[in-house]
Amino acid sequence: MNDLTKSHDLVTNEALVFASKYFSNNDINEWVHSKGIPAQVEDAFLSSNLGKYCRPIEYGGIDCDLKDRVTLIKVLTYKAGATLPFLSDILSMTLASSLFEMSKSNISRGFISSKGTISFSEAFTEANAGVTASQVQTSITMHGSTPILNGVKTFVSGGQFQPHILVLAKDPFFGDNDRSQSLWLIPSNLKGVETLPLNTIGQEMLAPAILEFHNVRLDPEWRIETNGNLNSILNKQYQIGRLLICSSSLGLGIAAFHDSFLYSKKHRVHGRRLIDIPQIEEKLSDMITDLQSCEHFIYKTADTLQYDSNNSALECAMMKRFVPRACTRVASYALQIFGGRGYTSSERVGRIWRDCRGNQIAQGTDEIMSHTIAKELDDLDFTNNVL
């Protein structure tokens, strides 16, 4: 057994043990309703070995392979049958690690709390810009020597609860080296900062919010020094975000398949098990084939991101376009297998479908991925290459 297989098995087993202890169906339903996990569960996660896979080395984490984080998200999401806030925590931890060496010591303390938890929300996304950084309209102006922030951010995970906000802004004053953009780590209780809950039809535990900035006065010391590296940092963050979203989609798809497979074995129609009906056989066959394809795609992309990041844009975009769509299809088939029962709150497949469908939008829509794929293909020479 090679080291990667050992690591994969270790993460899988530890995640299964953790989930069996903390993830009952009643608990998950309550967390979805309350839009978050209890503090004691978060503390238990961070104090376990699993927490070390999430934290950067600078904050007591371990130097693990991206595949380990993929496995962690996949297994926990599968056992929960819901999108967990650990996904956005890992993504924010990754960003904190990227920024740690660039930030000043007083700013870096705002990234992580004394308990080792994330203490900032990522305010990047905007209603008319999505995750396209060049289209950001939130902006910095100057009032004398004081920077002023105005704009609106949306789909900010945990935006109502974190003590700090990491804001991406258009900035003609401080962003000369970064395409007139800058990052600011600001306190969330500043005058002029307003946070509003964003009610979504799925992924409730991410607690998304709208953040509005109305003439917010900033301290120049809150700006993150990115030294011309902001674009590459953001590109890396978006790609890892897409990898983790796809990992979560895979976990959701596995949960949907697992539930519908067990149901089809025990439920009978006119004396026949569902699993013996040809139409159900076909659906189950397509579901497991889709899930196997998704898993290969995700782990291959994780390798590319970690070891060949210069060539990751095309593969990451193809993964993001394929995986959430395939997992949504799996969840839809699961709904069909359950019939009317699947369209009620007595089964979790409805929630799984909603979360999967949302992942086709999160971290870049299907349409944006098509644009990225076509652009990357246009730059390739297939004359002497075979796919």
Disulfide bonds with the S-S distance in Angstrom:
none
